[in-house]
Amino acid sequence: MLRNIDELNAVADARQVPFRVFFARKANKCLTFVDAAAEAGAGIDVASEEELRQVVERGVAGDSIICTAAIKTQSLLAACIQHNVTIAIDNDDELATVAQLVEACSIPAVSLAIRVSGFRHDGQKLFSRFGFDFDDVLPLINSRWPAALDDVARVTGLHFHLDGYCANQRISAIQQSLRLVPKLRQLGHEVQFLDIGGGIPMSYLDDEQQWLAFWEQLEHSLREPQTEPITFRRHGLGLQSIDGQLRGKPNVYPFYQSPTRADWFAKILDAPCDDQFSIAAAIRQQHLELRCEPGRSILDGCGMTVARVEFCKQHHSGDWFIGLAMNRTQCRTSSDDFLVDPIVLRNSEPSTEDPETSIEGYLVGAYCTESELLSLRKLKFPNGIGVGDLVVFPNTAGYLMHFLESRSHQFPLAMNLVALSGEVPRFYVDAIDRSE
């Protein structure tokens, strides 16, 4: 995590851009990452009242926190005001609630960032359900600004978050945001920062050819139903064959992509802002701090999900089902699948591949549904696999561990172990909740 934060800092430092990473806490609930981010000088992006409470109790100052929650209850907004946390305002109702709280409690100052959407790119508006449309920001300040906020609420920043990972869309959004900053300052708001949200790309896979080969083989399997399937029940992972033609698009994270993190960030800062300046130079000229809110990309390389094999059985189709003591919410986001090969740790692993023990099949989980697969891909286990073996899903700290984690069937949530390096590694349970 520290390496990834340093990587982004180095890109900004090389261009003399004031810059700060805000760790997207929702990517992982372990407080270990909050501590590490704070020690590295990063801020924290919180998305709920409980996240805010935990972060404050960890000693993070309010001016190092931004609240970007999709739903901000009155109690959450009150907590943000109490702790001097910057609030990313998404709509008129949030603004009205802040005004009511200010009137009721005689608050001296509130820090607000206006969340903006509807930027124009390639002749079209970029869609988002979040934020105020770009064309509506100035009318908001001029016409709909609550009178109760006139003397206490400061618009200290502009904030946006774009879906996907397109650098050129970010460039368009930054260019337009920078044109808005001086207009807000003329209206009396001391805009201090521009926050470009998350969506900084990373790559789980080193080999682009493996990634391309997988999709080529999957598409062939979907077009030719007489061939051996490579996914459970020929699942298309977002693709569908209709009359021999493939429709749809992959519903998975781009597990291989380029450029990522530093190169992607450098491309944005070096892009032109107008005839005279790069984006980096324009940010410096306007005396702004640039901020971002990565989750997945600064947790790249962090964490793994480990589960014990509880059974292996051969289906009448010939495939094997390998049952693990976990469920699919414990290594999944909204994507159809996690397309990284798991690692099998055997109790007594053979030294070479044994044709007698090699099997092919699917990892299945603990929910009582036919669709409870931990991986939709058919996997080959060249050295076999058996009860008591461990299956390790690597690089799962970013969203995959906790984002959809569920206690259905009353299963306990997985224990979160943190390893401390040293001659003899030590482990502790991350105290993600005061009751633990």
Beta strands, then each sheet from edge to edge (+ up, - down):
strand 1: 19-24
strand 2: 43-46
strand 3: 65-67
strand 4: 86-89
strand 5: 110-117
strand 6: 120-121
strand 7: 124-125
strand 8: 132-133
strand 9: 153-159
strand 10: 193-195
strand 11: 239-242
strand 12: 245-248
strand 13: 289-292
strand 14: 304-314
strand 15: 320-324
strand 16: 343-345
strand 17: 359-364
strand 18: 379-381
strand 19: 390-394
strand 20: 417-420
strand 21: 426-429
sheet 1: 8+ 5+ 4+ 3+ 2+ 1+ 13+ 10+ 9+
sheet 2: 6+ 7-
sheet 3: 11+ 12-
sheet 4: 16+ 19- 14+ 15- 17- 18+
sheet 5: 20+ 21-
end
